[in-house]
Amino acid sequence: MSITQLPLQAIPTDPQQFMNQYGSALLNFVVTLLIFVISFLIIYAIVKPFLVKLTRRGLNTRDFPAAVVGLAASIAGIIALVGALTTAATIAGFGAVLTAFATISGALALAFGFAAQDLLANFVAGIFILKDKPFKTGDYIEWNGNSGIVREIEMRVTKLDSFDNELITVPNSDLASSVVTNPVANDTRRVSYDFGISYTDNIDRAQELILEEARSIEGVLSDPAPQAPVTDLGGSSVVITGRVWIDPNETGAAPVRAAFVKAVKQRFDAESIEMPYSHTELVGSIDINGSAGLSSSD
């Protein structure tokens, strides 16, 4: 029977008598506690640096981002702490402590797992985003009909700025499970626009004008060279697609497209090249008896 199991009145008040009865038990407790403390300090001092260093080296070898490496090193330190505690308790003979610790840890892990499913999903997705690098800070991306410029990639969410200067906060699991378009990931990007001309206009001349204006736009690359192929014969126009290439890290696609369209429209007007639009025309005749014969053409 230990000291804590005795009723208060059964504990001797005389120090000498107390030591005679419980001195051996007290000494054993102190020795056990010292063994636990010394074992813990030795194990923790050896295991933590080794485990943290091994974790950092392994992740750095695989080119993981610094944020992931730091987080993994912190988790490794926690694992070393728990391992040192349990090992020291085993050496000291604290079996009851280990049993209680295992029971409580299991219950907490189960409760945390159910309560933080979304949080864990976002956390894991953040690790993969940082590792796979489908986009980086400053990139313009599109996903699920949304778009924005990446401001910051965190472990749980990614923050973006819209073109209206609005902050967009997206859970990482949404980005990891969606098709993400990164128009600025490569060294060059193509910007295209369909120009329609009348069937009576000269196609070769229209192509020459489109290419001339394309070369005059600031930010348009000479290699690859601008193109203007005929891509469709529409209901009311011949479609010529103007294509230019830009460096997305130096030039924005939207300003180039806007300048390109404006320049070609003004040049077509100056050269009297018609840019028709879809319309419907009613044609037919009415006889003297009032019956009508009508048809429509686009």
PEQUI-V860220 format. One record per run of one state. SS is the DSSP state (A for helix, B for strand, O for the rest). FROM is the first residue (numbers start at 1). LEN is the number of residues. If there is no record, write none. Layout:
<<SS,FROM,LEN> <SS,FROM,LEN>>
This chain:
<<O,1,2> <A,3,3> <O,6,2> <A,8,3> <O,11,4> <A,15,47> <O,62,4> <A,66,27> <O,93,2> <A,95,21> <O,116,1> <A,117,16> <O,133,7> <B,140,4> <O,144,2> <B,146,8> <O,154,3> <B,157,5> <O,162,5> <B,167,5> <A,172,5> <O,177,3> <B,180,3> <O,183,6> <B,189,9> <O,198,5> <A,203,14> <O,217,3> <B,220,1> <O,221,6> <B,227,7> <O,234,4> <B,238,9> <O,247,6> <A,253,18> <O,271,10> <B,281,6> <O,287,5> <B,292,6> <O,298,1>>
